[in-house]
Amino acid sequence: MSLAKFIQYIEISFLNEFWNALMPESQVFYDRGNEIFIFRELTQIFIIFKNQLQTVVRIKIPHIGPIYSMNVQQDLSYVAYQTTENQLYLFSTKANRQFNYTVQTEKNSQIIQFEWAKGCLGLFDILVVENHGIHLLKIEDQVRKVKFLQQKISWCWYEPKNEVLATCSTHHNGLISTYYFKEKRKDFKFKGQDFPLEDFEPKEGTSAFASLFKSKKTDTQLFSAPTDKKNKDLSQDDQQIDSIYRVYLIYLYGKSLLAYSNSTTGHLLFYQLQYEKITKKDPLKFYPDSAVNLSVVDNLIVLSSYNEKVSIYFDIQYKKNPDVPLEKPQCILQYQETQPNKYQETEKKQGIQNDQTQNQSSAMKEQKQELDEKGDVKEEDESKQNQKQNVTQMEQQDHKQNQIQNSHIQQNEEVQQYGASQFIYDVQTLIQEIRQSEEFSQTFQVKMKLHQLSRNHAQLKEEQSNIYEQSCIYQQDDLIINYKDKQIYQFKLNLKYLPKIFNEYSDAFCALLGRNDCKNAVFQFLIQLALNNEPIQLFSQIYKYILDIYVRSLQEKTGNTPAEKLQNGFTVLQPSDLATHFFKCLSEDGNMKKQFLIEILIEFIRKFQEKLKDYRISISEIQNLLIKLLIKTNRYTQLHFLIQYQVLTDNLDFAKLLTEISSKEIIDQRNLQPYEPAFQLGADMYFRLQRYEELLEQLLKFGKFHDAAFLLQKIPNIRMKFEPIQHGIRYADCSKEDLIVFLEDAYRKQKTQFSSAEVKAL
């Protein structure tokens, strides 16, 4: 399997066109926490959500000077931007009011980073990391300092999903300090544990990592923190730093992990950050390189080697052998499959037409030459006349074909010119509308045709650019931003290839559920396992995993509908999804062995039945599918066994079906064999469900008048209907005289819903 098939990239055309349509001196910022792009032109900023490209929000800010870093609150009510090393402005978009915050803790202190965060208690709105500590600020009528966490800080990393902060200082030999703002604990003070980063090659005395902070300045910067670019101007022309040691704070499978890479030895070590403890994981191995960038794509780790121009992908949770990369390293941008281009197809057709025209012209010239050579002296006048006619005809044909060819070329040029100009025109018109709008904050809906035009525009490129040869900013999520050419790329996983990189099917299934938009790939994977008759133990493991996630979603749900995605990123599979997209598809597949399908259905019911009773959730749809499959294949003994051992639960439709399959008259209509003991199974089920009227109706319908008389005596306040008696009189288990006496007695005791005349009519 080629790595290029597994990991693909796409160019986000709308963002790129929007960016290029702005002024050359415009700025762009990316808020990784909220996944928001912020484009700035003087006093105007344009906000575009990564997952809502059809919406552009315009906000005016009262500042025209330089801005070094910027981000916005999630609801866009506040904009925070840093203008100098120690000056931060907080602008309210609703109140049209600006607050300022100046670092005044100690001299020569500067703002390292700022983040919008609420924490678990909502005590503050924004945290500001400075050289001398962390300020927690609350914005009301003014900026109020809620808490100050004092510490010497040289570097910091922030993970926005769990609101975890890690800091490091040159004054403490590179010791990492942790802060947790989302934890719910008694007497919680935000501060977590401190820990040193361990070297992969232990040395005596001071650690190599700690010595980096005390070493003198050199031409090559040994230590680098890529997250210091967060919220900074991405269009700044920063040069690529060949750093040996790098530290990242990332979010994987709902957990905050500190990643520490050593490019000389080719190791990547992870620390799981928790308030109670810091857990170190086994290191991953990669190919040593002086410049390695780390990104997270759909809970996968991607290491991009800048000098070697290769990318390697890891899954640290489900990959059993983490020392081996997913695939032999190779450039993922070199083998991308390009889609057919309609303009190229047009050019090919024109090329064919040109070839045909040239062939026809050459054939006519040869024909003309032959006529000249074969001409007879005696018939010279006649041959000349014929030649003139032929030449005239050829000239007319050439003229017509040239007209057709020119019209095709002209139409093609018009199409290309219209497509390109229309796309640029739409983007520029959108920006003009935003700039000329007098309203303070306004949302513009971009038409869907703009996306279509952008896709067409992207398809016009015959050669895809090689990202490795450009100056790019590697974000820690699935984005790569080329700030020189103003291009933004996004990585995508081809999920159908994901299971091939795992040795165990259960690991592959768990890895699939941790991805975005994975349901289609998950069900295709499960269907293939079933068609291959994989061991039933494998399905038991998979069902357990599905059940655990589903129960957790019921516990975390808001409102009446369980969440489709858990907070830690796993996809929730509803029982109804499995019934429709897995079991039903298998039952309709002619290659599926029915006995094996029955086994995996039984295993699913065993896993889910008891657990979901506590939540009053029924899986009757899947149970009914199993019952119909057992009846269709005449496996009545197995059906009897499952009822007796309560694998199949009682329900009204099931009870009715059991009574029906006992009748030869009814079952013959379905081309099946009757099973007489099924009537008693159905009657017992009616009785357990306390549906006595339905039970009495079935007893009368099938001529069980002795049992009906016993039920009438045992259960008060139930009455017979006339229609079932009329149907069941043909199968009556008593004589006609005894039946009349029974009905008259029931009529006298008001146990009937019909008149005495109807009784006599029987």
WOCOR-V380679 format. One record per backbone hydrogen bond with DSSP energy under -0.5 kcal/mol. CO is the residue of the C=O (numbers start at 0). NH is the residue of the N-H. Records with the same first field share a line. If there is no record, write none. Layout:
CO = NH  NH
//
This chain:
1 = 4  5
2 = 6
5 = 7  493
7 = 491
9 = 11  489
10 = 12
11 = 15
12 = 16
13 = 17
14 = 18
15 = 19
16 = 20
17 = 21
18 = 21
22 = 25
26 = 39
27 = 233  234
28 = 37
29 = 31  230
30 = 34  35
34 = 49
35 = 30
36 = 38  47
37 = 28
38 = 45
39 = 26
40 = 43
42 = 60
43 = 40
44 = 58
45 = 38
46 = 56
47 = 36
48 = 51
51 = 48  54
53 = 445
55 = 443
56 = 46
57 = 441
58 = 44
60 = 62
67 = 232
68 = 81
70 = 79
72 = 75
76 = 92  93
77 = 72
78 = 90
79 = 70
80 = 88
81 = 67  68
83 = 86
84 = 110
85 = 102
86 = 82  83
87 = 100
88 = 80
89 = 98
90 = 78  92
91 = 95  96
96 = 91
98 = 89
100 = 87
105 = 108
109 = 130
112 = 128
114 = 126
117 = 121  123
124 = 116
125 = 136
126 = 114
127 = 129  134
128 = 111  112
129 = 132
130 = 152
131 = 150
132 = 129
133 = 148
134 = 127  136
135 = 145  146
136 = 124  125
137 = 139  143
141 = 139  143
143 = 137  145
146 = 135
147 = 149
148 = 133
154 = 167
156 = 165
157 = 159
158 = 162  163
162 = 180
163 = 158
164 = 178
165 = 156
166 = 176
167 = 153  154
168 = 171  173
169 = 172
171 = 174
174 = 168
175 = 194
176 = 166
177 = 191
178 = 164
180 = 119
182 = 184
184 = 187
188 = 190
189 = 179
192 = 177
194 = 175
199 = 201
206 = 210
207 = 211
208 = 211
209 = 212  213
210 = 214
218 = 220
219 = 221
221 = 244
223 = 225  246
224 = 227
225 = 228
226 = 229
228 = 231
230 = 69
231 = 233
232 = 235
235 = 237
239 = 241
240 = 242
243 = 262
244 = 223
245 = 260
247 = 249  258
249 = 251  256
251 = 254
254 = 251  256
255 = 272
256 = 249  258
257 = 270
258 = 247
259 = 268
260 = 245  262
261 = 265  266
262 = 288
265 = 285
266 = 261
267 = 283
268 = 259
269 = 280
270 = 257  272
271 = 273  278
276 = 273  278
277 = 279
278 = 271
283 = 267
290 = 305  306
292 = 303
294 = 296  301
295 = 297
296 = 299
299 = 296
300 = 313
301 = 294  303
302 = 304  311
303 = 292  305
304 = 308  309
309 = 304
310 = 329
311 = 302
312 = 325
313 = 300
314 = 318
317 = 319
319 = 321
320 = 323
321 = 284
329 = 310
330 = 333
335 = 337
339 = 341
340 = 344
341 = 345
342 = 346
343 = 347
344 = 348
345 = 349
346 = 350
347 = 351
348 = 352
349 = 353
350 = 354
351 = 355
352 = 356
353 = 357
354 = 358
355 = 359
356 = 360
357 = 361
358 = 362
359 = 363
360 = 364
361 = 365
362 = 366
363 = 367
364 = 368
365 = 369
366 = 370
367 = 371
368 = 372
369 = 373
370 = 374
371 = 374
376 = 379
378 = 382
379 = 383
380 = 384
381 = 385
382 = 386
383 = 387
384 = 388
385 = 389
386 = 390
387 = 391
388 = 392
389 = 393
390 = 394
391 = 395
392 = 396
393 = 397
394 = 398
395 = 399
396 = 400
397 = 401
398 = 402
399 = 403
400 = 404
401 = 405
402 = 406
403 = 407
404 = 408
405 = 409
406 = 410
407 = 411
408 = 412
409 = 413
410 = 414
411 = 415
412 = 416
413 = 417
414 = 418
415 = 419
416 = 420
417 = 421
418 = 422
419 = 423
420 = 424
421 = 425
422 = 426
423 = 427
424 = 428
425 = 429
426 = 430
427 = 431
428 = 432
429 = 433
430 = 434
431 = 435
432 = 436
439 = 59
441 = 57
443 = 55  445
446 = 449  450
447 = 451
448 = 452
449 = 453
450 = 454
451 = 455
452 = 456
453 = 457
454 = 458
455 = 459
456 = 459
457 = 460
459 = 461
464 = 466
465 = 468
466 = 469
469 = 471
470 = 482  483
471 = 473
472 = 474  480
475 = 295
477 = 490
478 = 474
479 = 481  488
480 = 472  482
481 = 485  486
486 = 481
487 = 11
488 = 479
489 = 9
491 = 7
492 = 494
493 = 496
494 = 497  498
496 = 499
497 = 500
498 = 501
503 = 507
504 = 508
505 = 509
506 = 510
507 = 511
508 = 512
509 = 513
510 = 513
511 = 514
512 = 570
514 = 517
517 = 521
518 = 522
519 = 523
520 = 524
521 = 525
522 = 526
523 = 527
524 = 528
525 = 529
526 = 530
527 = 531
528 = 533
529 = 532
534 = 537  538
535 = 539
536 = 540
537 = 541
538 = 542
539 = 543
540 = 544
541 = 545
542 = 546
543 = 547
544 = 548
545 = 549
546 = 550
547 = 551
548 = 552
549 = 553
550 = 554
551 = 555
552 = 556  562
557 = 560
559 = 561
560 = 557
563 = 571
565 = 568
569 = 565
570 = 572
571 = 573
573 = 577
574 = 578
575 = 579
576 = 580
577 = 581  582
578 = 583
581 = 585
582 = 586
583 = 587
584 = 588
585 = 588
587 = 589
588 = 591
592 = 596
593 = 597
594 = 598
595 = 599
596 = 600
597 = 601
598 = 602
599 = 603
600 = 604
601 = 605
602 = 606
603 = 607
604 = 608
607 = 611
608 = 612
609 = 612  613
610 = 613
611 = 614  616
612 = 615
618 = 621  622
619 = 623
620 = 624
621 = 625
622 = 626
623 = 627
624 = 628
625 = 629
626 = 630
627 = 631
628 = 632
629 = 634
630 = 633
633 = 635
634 = 638
635 = 639
636 = 640
637 = 641
638 = 642
639 = 643
640 = 644
641 = 646  647
642 = 645
646 = 648
650 = 654
651 = 655
652 = 656
653 = 657
654 = 658
655 = 659
656 = 660
658 = 661
659 = 662
660 = 674
662 = 666
663 = 667
664 = 668
665 = 668
666 = 669  671
667 = 670
674 = 677
675 = 678
676 = 680
677 = 681
678 = 682
679 = 683
680 = 684
681 = 685
682 = 686
683 = 687
684 = 688
685 = 690
686 = 689
689 = 691
690 = 694
691 = 695
692 = 696
693 = 697
694 = 698
695 = 699
696 = 700
697 = 701
698 = 703
699 = 702
702 = 704  732
703 = 707
704 = 708
705 = 709
706 = 710
707 = 711
708 = 712
709 = 713
710 = 714
713 = 715
719 = 752
720 = 724
721 = 725
722 = 726
723 = 727
724 = 728
726 = 729
727 = 730
728 = 731
734 = 738
735 = 739
736 = 740
737 = 741
738 = 742
739 = 743
740 = 744
741 = 745
742 = 746
743 = 747
744 = 748
745 = 750
746 = 749
750 = 719
754 = 758
755 = 759
756 = 760
757 = 761
758 = 761
//
